[in-house]
Amino acid sequence: MTIDLHIDAIAVGGEGVARDPSGRVVFVEGALPGEQVRVQIRSEHKSFARGSVDEVLEAAADRVEPVCPHIGHGCGGCGFAHVSLPAQRRLKVDMVTEALERIGRLDAPLVDPGPQLPASGFRTTVRAAVTEGRAGYRAAHGHDRIAVDTCRVAHPLVEEMLLAGRFGRADEVTLRAGAATGERLALVAPKVGEVELPDDVLVVGADQLAAGKRAWIHEVIHDVRLRVSAESFFQSRPDGAAALVDVVAAALEGADPLAPLVDLYCGVGLFAATVGRGRPVVAVERSRSSVADAKVNLADADARVVRSAVERWRPSQAGVVVADPPRNGLARDGVAKVGATGAQRLALVSCDAGSLGRDARLLTEAGWRHEGSTLVDLFTDSPHVEVVTRFSR
Ligand SMILES: C[S@@+](CC[C@H](N)C(=O)[O-])C[C@H]1O[C@@H](n2cnc3c(N)ncnc32)[C@H](O)[C@@H]1O
């Protein structure tokens, strides 16, 4: 079913927001505020519906022709490729402001667009689906996989693996490179078959990792060399990781520079190893692979790495906390653990505007004050946001 709608605003998740003639809210993927669009309705719920743009009837000035040819073939990799770069930054500020005001119940929150990062060749980790031996991306709609012969967002070291690689009968491949070290790795699932890749690439199967094999690359962020294993989380771009470190450091400014730091959801120890330098650090992480990396990366620091889910961790006392949870955010348990550290300053790193709004509300109710949010645009050409928020109490 299609329906013609006018888009009034941008939703927290990046879709356009419209109302149908009955007044019901419709979230429209691929639509921009101010546009008149024909919408393909994809799902209907009691109080809202979801759809995607079938045809743009009146385009917004912010709409551009995507540079990447694969968008026209249905590639779902870059959901904001049709939006000009300045408008992407503006819309992301709007999404975060809306989340903080409506879900977080904050009045006129400060939201800064943050540093501008290069718009191409940045991704050093890419997860791709494999069809007939070739890597490609999932389609924006349906179950198709789109083979690509160029990828604008992939770092050249990763793009070469993506385009030239042949992966036999694998289902999925994760391609990762260290931009500073040139090291490359391919994690092939479920197992390695007839794989063809440049000779320098370390190839490992998901089955081999499950059986205990280890494989890693190294990346360098602000002169700190970090080991990153095949299964460990790492930020998708190293210039973005460096920018995040700078913004987190700025969020901690004014707090006692020698006070102990707790790094929650620490991954391989990115923040503990950089902003934590010179302080006693406790770093908490659930993943076995990331904990093993963090122990190596923090071996020379005054740091203790604790393998635990944050919800089950027994809090240590701290002056400052950095918390970088996955999409679902801190939630009630995480907020309680942050509070129990006794810290007066928190740098919260959020990768979902909705959960940031919810966390902001929980933190405010627990006595924290929102002092400003800064975007770090790790995900150029995508509606995903990354936000560092400073809270004090
Ligand atoms: C967004 S990543 C951040 C990692 C790190 N701060 C960085 O910037 O590289 C979130 C991390 O939290 C870990 N994680 C997810 N749920 C967790 C939980 N409940 N308790 C502890 N760690 C968790 C994941 O394994 C992942 O390493």
The ligand as an ORCA input file, in Angstrom:
! r2SCAN-3c Opt
* xyz 0 1
  C      30.288      0.310     22.447
  S      31.460     -0.872     22.970
  C      32.653      0.193     23.737
  C      34.030     -0.379     23.906
  C      35.145      0.613     24.257
  N      34.740      1.593     25.240
  C      35.669      1.288     23.017
  O      35.401      2.473     22.827
  O      36.356      0.634     22.217
  C      30.605     -1.661     24.281
  C      31.397     -2.747     24.997
  O      30.605     -3.204     26.075
  C      30.717     -4.615     26.196
  N      29.483     -5.029     26.887
  C      28.247     -5.208     26.367
  N      27.361     -5.460     27.347
  C      28.055     -5.427     28.518
  C      27.688     -5.588     29.871
  N      26.415     -5.829     30.214
  N      28.645     -5.484     30.820
  C      29.928     -5.232     30.474
  N      30.344     -5.067     29.192
  C      29.408     -5.148     28.226
  C      30.892     -5.104     24.783
  O      31.570     -6.340     24.776
  C      31.743     -3.973     24.165
  O      33.098     -4.238     24.289
*
